[in-house]
Amino acid sequence: MAAMRVSLAEAGLVKKPSHSASTRVRVSVRLRPYMSRDDEGKEGLCVRGTGNQSLEILNWRNTMETMSYQFDAFYGENSSQQEVYTGSVKPVLSHLLTGQNTSVFAYGPTGAGKTHTMLGGAQEPGVIPRAVRDVFQMVREESVLPASQDWEYSVSMSYLEIYNEKVLDLLEPQDQDLPIREDKDKNILIPGLTQRAIGSFSEFESHFLPASQNRTMASTKLNTRSSRSHTVLLIRVVKSQRVLPFRQLTGKLYLIDLADSEDNRRTGNQGIRLKESGAINSSLFVLSKVVDSLNQGLARVPYRDSKLTRLLQDSLGGSAHSVMITNIAPEQKYYFDTLTALNFAAKSKQVINKPFTRETLQTAALKRQREEPAPNGYALKKIAKESHDSSAEISDVSPTACSPPVSMFDPSVMVRLLTLEKMMKGTPEKERLNLLRTVQESRQEIKELQLKQKELEEQALAAQSLLAETCKAAAAAPSIPTPLHRENQHAKPLRQRAIVASQQVCPVQPLSSSIMTCKAEKRKMKVSESDVLENEESLETRLDSAVLQRSRDRILNLLNTGSLKELKGLQKIGDKKAKLIIGWREINGAFTQVEDLGNIEGISAKLLTSFLKVNILTAITH
Ligand SMILES: Nc1ncnc2c1ncn2[C@@H]1O[C@H](COP(=O)(O)OP(=O)(O)OP(=O)(O)O)[C@@H](O)[C@H]1O
């Protein structure tokens, strides 16, 4: 049964069920060739392949016996980089485009070929260059499919090493130990880690090659270029929907070259090398404990006991599709290292991971959509030229940050829909149908609101131009009162400081001030409550009922669709009341009239009256 995580997080994060089943860590073993003809001639074989998935090694207790091991794949000393890559790595890459994580790591004793397998050379590129090339290829291929026309893709990279238990950024080297954090969804984050957008393989190389020079390497007796650190290359593929509901799938590929475990007597390590070796060995010891705890089903898995295991948390017993390539050497001097590596590999293949799709909603896209509709067609767009892991992992814009008052993309409505959609998952068929109906109704409601908004805007525009013309006419012929002026000749004039700078109200003022007001720009003037109360009895009679109705409609619209921020923009409504309004409409649906506000507990009749007066007048002035 597929592993599922479905939750609607506060930051607009939505996880959707994945269709991939629990999966075992795939373990391959690669035997490197002898490095010297002399050794090959002198020594008898201590380890050899017996099939595509099996090998045997001499039993040191009884050299007449061999011990057999079975893995997902075995690559002999003549195997090519291409074989290892296509056999063990390529098959798991496709998960990236479904928003799932993939992890490939090389393990084994020093000089056994980990870096050769992961990195390779110009003639024989290893897993890293091949995988990155294929990621771009996969993105290109998927993006031209008809089903992908509403999606855009971006690829980015981060690169780090763990050296002496410190996490160091290789793209922007600083002597700063970066923290490793875990969010509530168990995603491992490294705040402050550089993330670079890459649009092509050559762009990847332009960052990766110089950064690789920053790796901590040293010469040991056994390997002249020995990796003294664990390195982690992270390739992030983000697939973003350009239309509603703006889903975003993020797949992460971890390519990890582990430093080797060492016997310091054989490596001749001293001083700083000895310290490095101690850090490497202890992290690999914790790695072994992690695998043991997972296999025994222990409640506490000691991921936190080393930086390496913290970082591999997702790869071992976590949500990634993981491949471990164990590198071994044929020489007899490596015998016990080989045996240790094989035993670790054998227990690692029992570790079960539970991959799931990581899906978010791009609230930033909601915002952008309002400003300019996205064009159709494929674009491998770069994400922000440089950003940091923390911001990339967590949705950065809260739903309430979106501004316009009425839109079918209003985030609170989106959240409502998503809540409903979320409820639908895991609900019996019959109830699901009901919920589906509700979702459809909500969508319809949003459409209607949008149409209504358009209509209101058109009406407001028409009224404005009509009134502007009226004002102009009044200015040109001062002896002819405007119709509204005529009707209200008896009305008490508004006090000068209560004059509202709007074309809608200019007819009710003495002509001189009308002209002045008509000339005034559309400045936002807050109307104080005392002004309103003072002119209370004349207000209704002075204002055109259509104008009044329009401003009521505006407030009603705002009450029904406004975000927290927009509601707080209303006079008399603070944070608490704005939340009460949102809560009320979530439960009871739309307000049918502004007076419905009085149904909310905490909004008294008195408050309602002054709310209406102040806000109606304010709405008129806008
Ligand atoms: N399959 C292979 N075919 C040919 N040469 C290989 C192979 N594997 C490793 N080598 C060579 O063996 C040497 C040691 O390999 P490598 O540096 O990759 O080991 P390592 O496990 O990464 O060592 P360390 O952990 O000390 O960095 C290198 O010169 C490498 O080119």
The ligand as a Gaussian input file, in Angstrom:
#p B3LYP/6-31G(d) Opt

LIG

0 1
 N       36.322000       0.761000     -11.336000
 C       37.523000       1.353000     -11.450000
 N       38.197000       1.265000     -12.591000
 C       39.397000       1.838000     -12.721000
 N       40.001000       2.557000     -11.752000
 C       39.376000       2.693000     -10.594000
 C       38.089000       2.110000     -10.369000
 N       37.728000       2.399000      -9.115000
 C       38.700000       3.158000      -8.593000
 N       39.683000       3.340000      -9.460000
 C       40.917000       4.072000      -9.210000
 O       41.340000       3.757000      -7.895000
 C       41.883000       4.879000      -7.233000
 C       41.140000       5.122000      -5.915000
 O       39.799000       5.352000      -6.213000
 P       38.943000       6.484000      -5.491000
 O       39.771000       7.689000      -5.217000
 O       37.724000       6.651000      -6.297000
 O       38.657000       5.762000      -4.147000
 P       37.797000       6.294000      -2.936000
 O       37.043000       5.143000      -2.443000
 O       37.044000       7.486000      -3.317000
 O       38.929000       6.672000      -1.908000
 P       38.866000       7.741000      -0.704000
 O       37.709000       7.373000       0.124000
 O       40.158000       7.550000       0.010000
 O       38.719000       9.068000      -1.349000
 C       41.750000       6.044000      -8.188000
 O       42.964000       6.221000      -8.849000
 C       40.695000       5.565000      -9.166000
 O       40.870000       6.145000     -10.437000

